[in-house]
Amino acid sequence: MQLHSFFNSSTSYRVRIALGLKGLAYDTLPVNIRVGEHRAADYVANVNLSATVPALVDGDFKLGQSLAILDYLDQRYPEPRLIPLETHSRARVLELALLISCDIHPVNNLRMLRYLETELKVTPQQKAAWYRHWVEEGMAGVERMLARSATGPWCFGAQPTLADVCLVPQIANALRMDCDLSAYARSLAVYEHASQHPAFVAAQPQRQPDYIA
């Protein structure tokens, strides 16, 4: 199995965590999105049609988009499950994971921030304010969802799920961007708990072979 990944991509981070939780061995093939390697014609044509990271290669099967990859891994390698089978539990996990993946991450990823700078000519201060605004708005919702469940050290109970796989990279990115997360105590508690788990530790950006200080 191969993972085309960039060390600081939160979507790649999600997949690395999931692979670790499932105990799946893989080779990392770095794709430097800072210099546009994800837009190279060969990569787009032969690896990931969406011209993004991550991309998973499992035998002859190639797949992009982190949520599709995570669902694929759960279907093909179901232990331990990240997306519960029970209807209500599944819905709650997806509710939180999609809040992060659809509401927070897309408006704060690298290509969005670059567009703000290069095309809309916003100042660094305006860009930072943009980032903080969407983190604050999204994380407030995450915190309310976690307060509603409050059933264990992870987002939903005693074992990590897709919700944790999405939450941890989002918090790591927000901290890297100097966001004040002090209002989100439950989210930070999950993040701190995850920082002791081997799969989450091994997936951290600074532990990747393409890490750039």
C-alpha positions as CSV (number, residue, x, y, z in Angstrom):
1,M,0.0,0.0,0.0
2,Q,1.2,3.5,-0.8
3,L,0.1,6.9,0.5
4,H,0.8,10.0,-1.5
5,S,1.0,12.6,1.2
6,F,2.3,15.9,2.3
7,F,3.5,16.2,5.9
8,N,1.5,19.3,6.8
9,S,-1.7,18.4,5.0
10,S,-4.4,17.8,7.6
11,T,-6.3,15.5,5.1
12,S,-3.1,13.4,4.7
13,Y,-2.8,13.5,8.5
14,R,-6.2,11.9,8.8
15,V,-5.4,9.0,6.6
16,R,-2.0,8.4,8.3
17,I,-3.9,8.1,11.6
18,A,-6.4,5.7,10.2
19,L,-3.7,3.5,8.7
20,G,-2.0,3.5,12.0
21,L,-5.1,2.6,14.0
22,K,-5.8,-0.3,11.6
23,G,-2.2,-1.5,11.8
24,L,-1.7,-1.3,8.0
25,A,1.8,-1.0,6.6
26,Y,2.3,1.6,3.8
27,D,5.0,3.5,2.0
28,T,4.9,7.3,2.0
29,L,5.3,9.0,-1.3
30,P,5.8,12.7,-0.6
31,V,3.9,15.3,-2.7
32,N,5.1,18.8,-2.0
33,I,1.9,20.9,-2.4
34,R,3.8,24.1,-1.5
35,V,5.6,23.9,-4.9
36,G,2.7,22.5,-6.8
37,E,3.7,18.9,-7.2
38,H,0.1,17.9,-6.8
39,R,-0.7,19.7,-10.1
40,A,1.9,17.8,-12.1
41,A,0.4,16.3,-15.2
42,D,1.6,12.8,-14.4
43,Y,0.4,12.9,-10.8
44,V,-3.1,14.1,-11.9
45,A,-3.4,11.6,-14.7
46,N,-2.0,8.5,-13.0
47,V,-2.5,9.0,-9.2
48,N,-5.2,11.5,-8.2
49,L,-7.7,13.1,-10.7
50,S,-8.6,15.8,-8.1
51,A,-5.0,17.1,-8.1
52,T,-4.8,17.0,-4.3
53,V,-3.4,15.0,-1.5
54,P,-3.8,12.5,-0.1
55,A,-4.1,9.6,-2.6
56,L,-4.1,5.9,-1.6
57,V,-2.8,3.1,-3.8
58,D,-4.0,-0.3,-2.6
59,G,-2.9,-2.8,-5.2
60,D,-4.4,-1.7,-8.5
61,F,-6.9,0.5,-6.8
62,K,-6.2,4.3,-6.6
63,L,-8.3,6.7,-4.5
64,G,-8.2,10.3,-3.6
65,Q,-10.2,12.5,-1.1
66,S,-9.5,11.7,2.5
67,L,-13.1,10.9,3.5
68,A,-13.5,8.5,0.6
69,I,-10.2,6.9,1.6
70,L,-11.3,6.6,5.3
71,D,-14.5,5.0,4.3
72,Y,-12.7,2.6,1.9
73,L,-10.3,1.5,4.7
74,D,-13.2,0.9,7.0
75,Q,-14.9,-1.3,4.4
76,R,-11.9,-3.2,3.3
77,Y,-10.0,-3.4,6.7
78,P,-12.9,-3.2,9.2
79,E,-11.0,-3.7,12.4
80,P,-11.0,-1.5,14.3
81,R,-14.0,0.3,12.9
82,L,-13.8,4.1,12.6
83,I,-17.4,4.6,11.4
84,P,-19.8,2.7,13.7
85,L,-22.4,0.4,12.3
86,E,-25.2,1.3,14.8
87,T,-27.4,3.9,13.2
88,H,-27.4,6.6,15.8
89,S,-23.7,6.2,16.7
90,R,-22.8,6.3,13.0
91,A,-24.8,9.5,12.5
92,R,-23.2,11.3,15.5
93,V,-19.6,10.4,14.4
94,L,-20.3,11.5,10.8
95,E,-22.0,14.7,12.1
96,L,-18.9,15.8,13.9
97,A,-16.4,14.6,11.2
98,L,-18.3,16.4,8.5
99,L,-18.5,19.6,10.4
100,I,-14.7,19.6,10.5
101,S,-14.2,18.2,7.0
102,C,-16.8,20.3,5.2
103,D,-17.3,23.5,7.2
104,I,-13.8,24.3,8.7
105,H,-11.1,22.7,6.6
106,P,-12.1,23.7,3.1
107,V,-12.1,27.4,3.7
108,N,-8.8,27.3,5.6
109,N,-6.7,25.0,3.4
110,L,-3.5,26.1,1.6
111,R,-5.0,26.8,-1.8
112,M,-7.8,28.9,-0.3
113,L,-5.3,31.0,1.8
114,R,-3.1,31.4,-1.2
115,Y,-6.0,32.6,-3.3
116,L,-6.8,35.2,-0.6
117,E,-3.2,36.5,-0.9
118,T,-2.5,36.3,-4.6
119,E,-5.9,37.0,-6.1
120,L,-7.8,39.1,-3.6
121,K,-4.6,40.8,-2.2
122,V,-5.6,40.5,1.5
123,T,-3.0,41.4,4.0
124,P,-1.4,38.8,6.3
125,Q,-3.5,40.2,9.1
126,Q,-6.7,39.8,7.2
127,K,-5.7,36.3,6.2
128,A,-5.1,35.4,9.8
129,A,-8.4,36.9,10.8
130,W,-10.2,34.9,8.1
131,Y,-8.5,31.7,9.4
132,R,-9.4,32.4,13.1
133,H,-13.0,33.3,12.2
134,W,-13.8,30.0,10.6
135,V,-11.9,28.0,13.2
136,E,-13.8,29.7,16.0
137,E,-17.2,29.3,14.3
138,G,-16.6,25.6,13.5
139,M,-14.9,24.6,16.8
140,A,-17.8,26.2,18.8
141,G,-20.1,23.7,17.1
142,V,-17.6,20.8,17.7
143,E,-17.5,21.7,21.4
144,R,-21.3,21.7,21.7
145,M,-21.4,18.3,20.0
146,L,-18.8,16.9,22.4
147,A,-20.6,18.3,25.4
148,R,-23.7,16.6,24.3
149,S,-22.0,13.2,24.3
150,A,-19.3,13.5,27.0
151,T,-19.0,9.7,27.2
152,G,-15.3,9.0,27.4
153,P,-11.7,10.2,26.6
154,W,-12.4,10.2,22.9
155,C,-15.0,12.1,21.0
156,F,-17.5,9.3,21.3
157,G,-16.6,6.8,24.0
158,A,-13.7,4.6,24.8
159,Q,-12.3,4.1,21.3
160,P,-11.2,6.5,18.6
161,T,-13.5,7.0,15.6
162,L,-13.6,9.0,12.4
163,A,-14.5,12.0,14.5
164,D,-11.1,11.9,16.4
165,V,-9.3,11.2,13.1
166,C,-10.7,14.5,11.8
167,L,-10.5,16.5,15.0
168,V,-6.9,16.0,15.9
169,P,-5.4,17.3,12.6
170,Q,-7.8,20.3,12.7
171,I,-6.6,21.2,16.2
172,A,-3.0,20.7,15.3
173,N,-3.4,23.1,12.3
174,A,-5.2,25.7,14.4
175,L,-2.5,25.6,17.1
176,R,0.1,26.0,14.3
177,M,-1.7,29.1,13.1
178,D,-1.8,30.6,16.7
179,C,-5.5,30.2,17.2
180,D,-6.7,30.6,20.7
181,L,-8.5,27.3,21.5
182,S,-8.9,27.8,25.3
183,A,-12.7,28.0,24.9
184,Y,-12.8,24.4,23.6
185,A,-11.8,22.5,26.7
186,R,-13.4,19.2,25.7
187,S,-11.8,19.3,22.2
188,L,-8.4,20.0,23.7
189,A,-8.9,17.1,26.2
190,V,-9.5,14.7,23.3
191,Y,-6.4,16.2,21.5
192,E,-4.2,15.7,24.5
193,H,-5.5,12.1,25.0
194,A,-4.7,11.3,21.4
195,S,-1.2,12.7,21.8
196,Q,-0.5,9.6,24.0
197,H,-1.8,7.1,21.4
198,P,0.9,5.5,19.2
199,A,-1.1,5.7,15.9
200,F,-1.8,9.5,16.5
201,V,1.8,10.1,17.5
202,A,3.3,8.3,14.4
203,A,1.0,10.3,12.1
204,Q,2.2,13.7,13.4
205,P,3.6,16.0,10.7
206,Q,7.0,16.4,12.4
207,R,7.5,12.6,12.2
208,Q,7.0,12.3,8.5
209,P,9.9,11.6,6.0
210,D,9.1,14.8,4.1
211,Y,8.9,17.1,7.1
212,I,10.2,20.6,6.6
213,A,11.0,22.6,9.7
